[in-house]
Every structure is written in C-alpha cells, then in structure tokens.
Amino acid sequence: MSLHDHAAAAIAASGEADLRFEQALEILRGYDEARASMKPLHGSVADAAGLPYPKDTIKWALLLVLGAIAPGQREPLKAGYVALADWQVAADVESGGFDSSRLRRKLDPLALAREFAARASPGDRWIAAARDEATALVEELRRKGLW
C-alpha cells in the first residue's frame, strides 16, 4: 500500500479531514511516485532534484498526517519520513569537502583519519550524508513524540 493510500485511510478513520490534509495527501502522492521511479546515484541514495516537492514540504505533509492518526497506523509513514534521507541535494554532497579551518584546532589524528576514510569517494560522501540525515530524522520524530 502506498504512503498516500495508507495516509488517506488513516485520516478517514480518524475523522480528521480539511484542506491541509488534502494538500498533504497530494504531496504524499507525488512522493510515492518519486519513490517508485527513484534512480539511485550511489548505493540507495538519489538526488533530491528527483523529488516533486522540497524535502521540507514532504516532511510537513508526513508530520501533519503522523500527528493526526492513531499510533498503531504510523509505521509506514515513519518509514517514509526516514526514507527522505535517501534523497540528498547533489550540490551539498559534492561540495562536502574537508573544512581546513578545523586544522587550526587541536584534533585527534585518528578521528581525523576515520573522517577522511569515511568520505574517501563521492559514493561514500553520499552514503554518509544519507546515514547522518536518517539519524537526525529519527531523532526529530522522537522529539515530537512520534517514534
């Protein structure tokens, strides 16, 4: 079942229905279509330019629906929320080089070497960016009491 169909059924069951939810469902329909036609560049990570709406707009739609439905119906929507991490802005990832101004501070050489190794190739940078964002998205859901 698509995120849109799951959200529509859950909203109907909750009795919550207004223009905001109609907009959210339209956004989720577009997100479903993008996920179905996703073309990963590195591993499972794709360019966010393939999304029909900005990530923040999709987050808004998912959070709106998550807040309105019963906790037992949230799992697919939470997974869709965290899956937004699989869409990265190419310019941000490609330009994610090392910040040499940090060398002026005292850094642990082993930690620095691990950081370099984790981001050695462009694919590693894309995957690391997705992993970091997924962690942040889960934390965001926890802070909102939705995880």
Sine and cosine of phi, psi and omega as CSV:
sin_phi,cos_phi,sin_psi,cos_psi,sin_omega,cos_omega
0.00,0.00,0.70,-0.72,-0.02,-1.00
-0.95,0.30,0.32,-0.95,0.06,-1.00
-0.85,0.52,-0.67,0.74,0.00,-1.00
-0.86,0.51,-0.76,0.65,-0.04,-1.00
-0.90,0.43,-0.67,0.74,0.03,-1.00
-0.89,0.46,-0.72,0.69,0.00,-1.00
-0.90,0.43,-0.67,0.74,-0.01,-1.00
-0.88,0.47,-0.69,0.72,0.02,-1.00
-0.91,0.42,-0.67,0.75,-0.02,-1.00
-0.93,0.38,-0.62,0.79,0.03,-1.00
-0.92,0.38,-0.67,0.74,0.03,-1.00
-0.87,0.49,-0.65,0.76,0.00,-1.00
-0.93,0.36,-0.50,0.87,-0.04,-1.00
-0.99,0.13,-0.28,0.96,-0.03,-1.00
0.99,0.13,0.04,1.00,0.03,-1.00
-1.00,0.04,0.86,-0.51,0.06,-1.00
-0.37,-0.93,0.89,-0.45,0.11,-0.99
-0.45,-0.90,-0.10,-0.99,-0.08,-1.00
-0.87,0.49,-0.60,0.80,0.02,-1.00
-0.87,0.50,-0.66,0.75,-0.01,-1.00
-0.94,0.33,-0.59,0.81,0.08,-1.00
-0.88,0.48,-0.68,0.73,0.04,-1.00
-0.90,0.44,-0.69,0.72,0.01,-1.00
-0.87,0.49,-0.66,0.75,0.00,-1.00
-0.92,0.40,-0.60,0.80,0.06,-1.00
-0.91,0.42,-0.65,0.76,0.05,-1.00
-0.89,0.45,-0.68,0.73,0.01,-1.00
-0.91,0.40,-0.55,0.84,0.07,-1.00
-0.88,0.48,-0.72,0.70,0.03,-1.00
-0.89,0.45,-0.64,0.76,0.02,-1.00
-0.90,0.44,-0.67,0.74,0.06,-1.00
-0.85,0.53,-0.71,0.70,0.00,-1.00
-0.89,0.45,-0.65,0.76,0.02,-1.00
-0.91,0.42,-0.65,0.76,0.02,-1.00
-0.90,0.43,-0.59,0.81,-0.01,-1.00
-0.93,0.36,-0.52,0.85,-0.04,-1.00
-0.96,-0.28,0.30,0.95,-0.05,-1.00
-0.85,0.53,0.72,-0.69,0.04,-1.00
-0.88,-0.48,1.00,-0.03,-0.02,-1.00
-0.87,0.49,0.64,-0.77,0.06,-1.00
-1.00,-0.04,-0.65,0.76,-0.04,-1.00
-0.65,-0.76,0.90,-0.44,-0.03,-1.00
0.88,0.47,-0.86,-0.51,0.03,-1.00
-0.96,-0.27,0.22,0.97,-0.12,-0.99
-0.98,-0.18,0.75,-0.66,-0.01,-1.00
-0.88,-0.47,0.21,-0.98,0.04,-1.00
-0.97,0.23,0.75,-0.66,-0.01,-1.00
-0.90,0.44,-0.24,0.97,0.07,-1.00
-0.90,0.44,-0.31,0.95,0.04,-1.00
-0.98,0.18,-0.09,1.00,0.04,-1.00
-0.99,0.14,0.58,-0.82,-0.02,-1.00
-0.97,0.25,-0.34,0.94,0.00,-1.00
-0.69,-0.73,0.36,-0.93,0.10,-1.00
-0.87,0.49,0.48,-0.88,-0.02,-1.00
-0.83,0.56,-0.61,0.79,0.00,-1.00
-0.90,0.44,-0.55,0.83,0.03,-1.00
-0.93,0.36,-0.67,0.75,0.04,-1.00
-0.91,0.41,-0.64,0.77,0.06,-1.00
-0.86,0.51,-0.71,0.70,0.01,-1.00
-0.83,0.55,-0.74,0.68,-0.03,-1.00
-0.88,0.48,-0.72,0.69,-0.01,-1.00
-0.91,0.42,-0.68,0.73,0.01,-1.00
-0.91,0.42,-0.61,0.79,0.03,-1.00
-0.87,0.49,-0.74,0.67,-0.01,-1.00
-0.93,0.36,-0.68,0.73,0.01,-1.00
-0.85,0.53,-0.63,0.78,-0.01,-1.00
-0.95,0.30,-0.31,0.95,-0.10,-1.00
-0.99,-0.17,-0.23,0.97,-0.10,-0.99
-0.95,-0.30,0.24,-0.97,-0.01,-1.00
-0.91,0.41,0.58,-0.81,-0.02,-1.00
-0.81,0.59,-0.55,0.84,-0.02,-1.00
-0.94,0.34,-0.24,0.97,-0.04,-1.00
-0.97,-0.23,0.12,0.99,-0.14,-0.99
-1.00,0.06,-0.35,0.94,-0.17,-0.99
-0.80,0.59,-0.77,0.64,-0.01,-1.00
-0.88,0.47,-0.57,0.82,0.00,-1.00
-0.95,0.30,-0.60,0.80,0.08,-1.00
-0.90,0.44,-0.66,0.75,0.03,-1.00
-0.89,0.45,-0.64,0.77,0.05,-1.00
-0.91,0.41,-0.58,0.82,0.02,-1.00
-0.91,0.42,-0.75,0.67,-0.01,-1.00
-0.93,0.37,-0.51,0.86,0.02,-1.00
-0.92,0.40,-0.26,0.97,0.10,-1.00
-0.86,0.51,-0.39,0.92,0.02,-1.00
-0.91,0.42,-0.36,0.93,0.01,-1.00
-0.97,0.23,0.04,1.00,0.05,-1.00
-0.88,-0.47,0.93,-0.37,-0.04,-1.00
-0.88,-0.47,0.54,-0.84,0.04,-1.00
-0.97,0.22,0.88,-0.47,-0.10,-0.99
-0.83,0.56,-0.69,0.73,-0.04,-1.00
-0.89,0.46,-0.61,0.79,0.00,-1.00
-0.93,0.37,-0.67,0.74,-0.05,-1.00
-0.96,0.29,-0.70,0.71,-0.05,-1.00
-0.91,0.41,-0.53,0.85,-0.01,-1.00
-1.00,-0.04,0.13,0.99,-0.07,-1.00
-0.98,0.21,0.81,0.59,0.01,-1.00
-0.97,0.25,-0.11,-0.99,-0.02,-1.00
-0.98,0.17,0.70,-0.72,0.04,-1.00
-1.00,0.08,0.99,-0.17,-0.09,-1.00
-0.93,0.37,-0.31,0.95,0.03,-1.00
-0.91,0.42,-0.34,0.94,0.04,-1.00
-0.93,0.37,-0.36,0.93,-0.03,-1.00
-0.92,0.39,-0.31,0.95,0.03,-1.00
-0.95,0.32,-0.35,0.94,0.04,-1.00
-1.00,-0.05,0.29,-0.96,0.03,-1.00
-0.98,0.21,0.90,-0.44,-0.01,-1.00
-0.87,-0.49,0.52,-0.86,0.08,-1.00
-0.96,0.28,0.87,-0.49,-0.05,-1.00
-0.86,0.50,-0.57,0.82,0.02,-1.00
-0.93,0.36,-0.65,0.76,0.04,-1.00
-0.90,0.44,-0.64,0.77,0.03,-1.00
-0.90,0.44,-0.67,0.74,0.03,-1.00
-0.90,0.43,-0.64,0.77,0.04,-1.00
-0.90,0.44,-0.64,0.77,0.03,-1.00
-0.89,0.46,-0.71,0.71,0.05,-1.00
-0.88,0.48,-0.70,0.71,-0.03,-1.00
-0.90,0.43,-0.61,0.79,-0.02,-1.00
-0.93,0.37,-0.39,0.92,-0.05,-1.00
-0.86,-0.52,0.55,0.84,-0.11,-0.99
-0.91,0.40,-0.67,0.75,-0.04,-1.00
-0.90,-0.43,0.28,-0.96,0.05,-1.00
-0.85,0.53,-0.64,0.77,0.03,-1.00
-0.88,0.48,-0.64,0.76,0.04,-1.00
-0.89,0.47,-0.64,0.77,0.01,-1.00
-0.91,0.42,-0.67,0.74,0.02,-1.00
-0.89,0.45,-0.72,0.70,-0.03,-1.00
-0.92,0.38,-0.65,0.76,0.03,-1.00
-0.90,0.44,-0.65,0.76,0.02,-1.00
-0.89,0.46,-0.68,0.73,0.02,-1.00
-0.91,0.42,-0.69,0.73,0.00,-1.00
-0.89,0.46,-0.70,0.72,0.00,-1.00
-0.90,0.44,-0.67,0.75,-0.01,-1.00
-0.94,0.35,-0.60,0.80,0.03,-1.00
-0.87,0.50,-0.67,0.74,0.05,-1.00
-0.88,0.48,-0.69,0.72,0.00,-1.00
-0.91,0.41,-0.61,0.80,0.00,-1.00
-0.93,0.37,-0.64,0.77,0.06,-1.00
-0.89,0.45,-0.69,0.72,0.02,-1.00
-0.88,0.47,-0.63,0.78,0.03,-1.00
-0.89,0.46,-0.67,0.74,0.05,-1.00
-0.90,0.43,-0.61,0.79,0.04,-1.00
-0.89,0.46,-0.71,0.71,0.00,-1.00
-0.87,0.49,-0.54,0.84,-0.01,-1.00
-1.00,0.06,-0.01,1.00,0.02,-1.00
0.96,0.27,0.43,0.90,-0.05,-1.00
-0.95,-0.32,0.00,1.00,-0.03,-1.00
-0.99,-0.15,0.00,0.00,0.00,0.00
